[in-house]
Amino acid sequence: MKRIVPILLALLLALTLVGCSSNKSASAMPQAAYSTYDSAYFEAEEAAMEQPAEYGYTGSGAPAQNPSQALSNRKIIRNADMSVETLTFDTFVDEMTAAVNAIGGYVESSSIGNRGYRNGQQLRYARYTIRIPADQLDAFLDTVSGLGNVTELNTGLRDVTTNYVDSEKHLEALRTEQAALLEILSKAETVEDIITVQDRLTYVSYEIESYESILRTYDDQIALSTVSMTVNEVEKETPVEKETFGQEVSRRFKNSLENVGDGFKSFGAWLFGEAPEIIVTLLILAAIVAVIILIIRAIVRGSKKRKEKAAAKKAEKLASAPEQK
């Protein structure tokens, strides 16, 4: 054990010097020791891009750099979120799926449902999560714009260069430590020394796998952009350009006429479609009304007859009264 301790101390000191040269805050132990994947992955690095480079200014009088060239050497994740309207739902879905396959993408998840009925027509909706090669994202968005009416489109990029490079440096340092530990393990003579080195080797191996997983995830998200798409089947597409006053009045007037026409159409469809039931209902109501009228007439006639009989009896009594005297 006494012989193995100096070797371990020398190894840790060497790793400390390597870490300090790559990261001023690094220590002999990797900074991400025992960190979870989520915390390592989602930790923000606001200083990923220097502001002068972003705007193409070098600060030395050199010509401004093209923004696309400035981003070409960085690790960029690009995603998009869009909403689309279509008059032909099935055709849009088929053509959109074909466009995804044509550029080497794939549909990660999808769901289709019913939005309800409008003027007797069933309207549907769909939600898609699509993975597209990053260099084909703009072309795909243009293709979708030609297939339907895009009512909302949001695109964004995330620069993960700093996190990516930092993870690579940690991984390189861990692999160096792993190689050194394997060398020490091959020379260990006592069981205690072997256990000590193996414990450290197990931890280092776990950290290597964690950083490799982080880099694989970054590589996947950098290579393939994610498009979140909502598709709505509609009867009329929503105008996406700003209208003039005259255009708005014309559109509203036209929509009003169409609504009136749709109302009459719906009423006619309801009237003729429900005609048998309506006729039967009216006949039943007519029969009930007729019975009620007959009953009322019978009651009135009976009351009238009773009154006439009472009046006749009263007249007879008045006529016979003098004779009795």
LINPE-V517480 format. One record per run of one state. SS is the DSSP state (@ for helix, = for strand, . for the rest). FROM is the first residue (numbers start at 1). LEN is the number of residues. If there is no record, write none. Layout:
ss=[SS SS]
from=[FROM FROM]
len=[LEN LEN]
//
This chain:
ss=[. @ . @ . @ . @ . = . @ . = . = @ . = . @ . @ = . @ . @ .]
from=[1 2 23 37 43 51 55 67 73 76 87 89 103 106 119 121 134 148 149 160 161 188 191 224 234 245 274 275 325]
len=[1 21 14 6 8 4 12 6 3 11 2 14 3 13 2 13 14 1 11 1 27 3 33 10 11 29 1 50 1]
//
